[in-house]
Amino acid sequence: MITLEGVSKSFRLDDGRSEPVLSDLSLNVPEGEFLCVLGPSGCGKTTLLNLIAGFTAPTKGRVLVDGAEIGAPGPERAVVFQDAVLFPWLTVSRNIAFGLELQGMKGRPLAERVSRYLAIMGLSEEDGGKYPHALSGGMSQRVALARVLALEPKALLMDEPFSSLDVDTRERLQDELLRLWAAHGTTVVYVTHSVEEAAYLADKVLVLGTPPGGSAELAVPQERPRNRSSDEFRAMKERLRGVLSEPLRSVRSHLSPYLEGGFHR
C-alpha cells in the first residue's frame, strides 16, 4: 500500500548548508502490515513518517500510496502523535467527533460512530462528557487514538504514541492497538525507539541508522499473541539490538535468514 522509491530528504541549515536525514531509502509496506520503524534519535524516523503523511516532500525520490504519488496530507492517512493533543474546550465525545464533522458527518450516524469508538477504547458515555483537563495521560491517549480511528483510515501513522506513559498503561494500549489492527486490517507505520515495543508489535521492523543511508528490514516471525516472557520474544529483542549495534551497511549480509517470510496477525 505504501511505497518509497529511492527517497532522500535533506534540510537547509541556517548557514546555507544542506543536512541529509534520509538517503536513497526504498521501502514497501503491503496493505494490512504492521511496520515498526526503529532507530536512535536523529536517524530520520519522524522525518520518514512525515514524508508518508504528506507533511513534507522528499528532496529526491517518490512516496506512493496505492500506486499514486502523494503531495499532501490525505484522509486515508491518519497520524497519532507522541503526546495526546486534544482540544481543551471540547468534551471527549466532541474531540472524537471533530474530524468526522469536518468530513460532513452529522446527526445519528455521527453519534453512533462516536459511541462505538468510545466503547472500543473502553470509555463510557459518562467519559464522553468530560473535558481533557479531567483525564489521565492514558485516557487522553486513548481519546486521541479514538479520534483518529473513528475516521477509519486505510493507514495509521504513529509517532511514539505511548512513550510518555507508564509501563502498565503502555502495555495495555499496545494490546488494544493490536486488537483494533487485527479487527480492521489497517496498515500501520509505527515509529519507536524501543526494541521491546518493536518486537512485540511488528510484522516487520525497519531499522534506520546514522549517518543517513544505513537501513535494514527484519521480519518478525512469531505468531500472535506474543508472550513478553518467552524465549522467542527475548531472542527477537536480542536480534534487533544486534542490528542496532552494528553499522547498517555491513549488517545486511548476515540478516538474510530473517528477511523473508510472511507476517502473522
Secondary structure, 3 states (H helix, E strand, C coil): CEEEEEEEEEEECCCCCEEEEEEEEEEEECCCCEEEEECCCCCCHHHHHHHHHCCCCCCEEEEEECCEECCCCCCCEEEECCCCCCCCCCCHHHHHHHHHHHCCCCHHHHHHHHHHHHHHCCCCHHHHCCCHHHCCHHHHHHHHHHHHHCCCCCEEEEECCCCCCCHHHHHHHHHHHHHHHHHHCCEEEEEECCHHHHHHHCCEEEEECCCCCCEEEEECCCCCCCCCCCHHHHHHHHHHHHHHHCCHHHHHHHCHHHCCCCCCC
